[in-house]
């Protein structure tokens, strides 16, 4: 991009740099100005804005050096070839510095905070090698606090609120399909876009886009709705939810029953693979036992004992130790879950 052409184009739109204008915070007008500049230069609007931000900051640093040594202006004269092209900014930077040397009316200047934080990628860029270095992060916040002449805690707290607001506003624009945000600070925070990270959860609804407080990374929850294969039913409802076995059907054996883990509070049942018995009739449970076993072992014993004996024999013949232990655990949970 030709930076001189960009500077010349921006100069024609004072709404971008003149804070004294009554419409300076009109985001719609500012965006329109950037769109015009973008079309004039045939460069994407975001690239124009990023390049301008870098140029403006460089000019501010060069001007500060010049003002710090007024007596040696000839010696410290900036060698930057774009310095003179940006002379129209001089009065505006001076006015802004006076207002921002401390927080105006007891309030931290959020515009300046955003511009300052952007210079410290380790605060918001997860790919930065020092992103998890808490000591260096603390040093960054101390430097930011000194440059703004406010407590470090105030800077951190304000930044946290700004990034949360940006995340919510970004999500709102995505949902409403709006192009321009009416929040004046939104454009200043667009450098965070490349650090946005999608995150999938088990929820079936779209959650609010938010920041991960542990990693300082924006999280955008992206969900995929799926039809569940299982349903949860209360333990007391299990027998009621099993359909009756027709008289002509084959008898069900324990080997046909799903061996998924069962908890005392709820039981996971496949909706299409269950059958029902009459739980008011104790002989209904015995009907689940193979007839060959009942005939060879039912020598005057009660149905409860016959059922228990079969379960014991089934477990003793089960070769899969892991499955056996799961079944034992499930049985014990059912027996003692309400104690």
PyMOL commands that set and color helices and strands:
alter all, ss='L'
color gray80, all
select helices_A, chain A and resi 3-11+14-16+27-41+45-68+70-72+84-100+104-106+110-117+121-123+134-148+152-176+187-195+235-237+254-256+283-286+291-297+303-316+321-336
alter helices_A, ss='H'
color red, helices_A
select strands_A, chain A and resi 197-199+210-212+217-221+230-234+266-270
alter strands_A, ss='S'
color yellow, strands_A
deselect
rebuild
show_as cartoon
